[in-house]
Amino acid sequence: MVTIEAVPRSDVVAAERGRILSSLLSDLSALVDAAIEAMRAEIPAYAAQGDGFFADVREQVAAHYRTKLTAFLEQREVTLDEVGFIRGAAMRRARAGLALEHYINAFRVGEKVLWDAIVARAGEHPFGHEAALTLAAPLMRYVDFVTTHAAHAYVEFQQFALADADRERRDLLDVLLAGDFPADGPLRALAEQCGIGADVTTAVVVATARGGGGSDPPHAARTALAAAGSPDVKTLVVARRSEIVAIWTFGARVDIGVACDHLDRTFEHLRREGIELAIGVSALAHGVRDLPRAYHEAREAVDRVRETGGVAALPRLSPFDYLLMRSNETARRLLDPELRRFLEDDRSRGGVLCQTIQSFAEADLRLRETAERLHVHPNTAQYRLRRIQERTRRNPRRIADLIELLVAIQLEPQARG
């Protein structure tokens, strides 16, 4: 009879390793039960799932345990074909709304349960401990192997899901900008999710890369604009061709001024990040049938700041400002040459007289208030008004002449103070 001392140590350790693995395989059902209970206890996202979900998880855990224990027993590496089942499982977890971190955490919990079982079956004998240690590295390699492929499957699913969601949003936007509301189905559900109803109050925001030229606004801009309105505003955001289109939906409390203020801050944040946008905001649209008009307005507003960048919000403009914004080259050619020379000369001198005209109008033709706005003495303001009248042959105190002066300043943007 051969004593244990006569058997090489490596053979004893190998025998102990085989004993441990065979024992775990024969008790696989209890091992899977322990893993499922641990996942329920340690992963809240899993604990919230139903029986059907855990039936699938049980099948996957059993497949993982069986695959790795068999490979370890045969002293070989696990192949990708053997764990092909992880792809389908990863897709199902992603479709169920579980984050990748929860799915990977389930692997960690399952491996801990398995390792605890290996240590328990190793017993107190040194050979058992050594046998258990020989399984540590293969276990780590297996976890790294399967979680890498599971993560790839997750990312692939999310890319397809994102593409589908983008396509659905674009389809919804096309319907809305045609002035229609989806009759039923997924598009109607998406519209309601975004707070959009047939008769709700909305506004349209259009953003393009500064300068245009066909360049597409970066994805970061779309993400930022999705939350740019305000906490009380729901937003549908769609990137299509060279522009980002957002529909703001207002509830019972409509405050587009607050939403535009939030948009200003978003623009500044993106600008500091090196993302230069031109953004236009429409006037309020009352009902879905009004959205085509609102979209057209937002695009017109974008044209106003396309080269310089910035936010052009129609709700902040007076009707007078809006009419001037829409002026074309013909209106500029109709400008009195004498006024154009005055504006060019004043611009070369710092635009002081143009500032005086604008401040005089804003002060409702009150001289003292005009002087306060300009931080000058009333006599200085009075002198400037006389100079304007002498140079232009328009009296700023006459409404018709003052309007003509203001229009000239607006038509010649470089002349503005």
Secondary structure, DSSP 8 states (H G I E B T S, - for coil): ---GGGS-HHHHHHHHHHHHHHHHHHTHHHHHHHHHHHHHHH-HHHHTS-HHHHHHHHHHHHHHHHHHHHHHHTT----TGGGTHHHHHHHHHHHTT--HHHHHHHHHHHHHHHHHHHHHHH-SSHHHHHHHHHTHHHHHHHHHHHHHHHHHHHHHHHHHHHHHHHHHHHHHHHHHHTT----SHHHHHHHHHTT--TT-EEEEEEEEETT-TT----HHHHHHHHT-S-TTEEEEEEEETTEEEEEEEE-SS--HHHHHHHHHHHHHHHHHTT--EEEEE---EESGGGHHHHHHHHHHHHHHHTTT-EEEEGGGS-HHHHHHHT--HHHHHTS-HHHHHHHHHHHHTTSHHHHHHHHHHHTTT-HHHHHHHHTS-HHHHHHHHHHHHHHHS--TTSHHHHHHHHHHHHHSGGG--
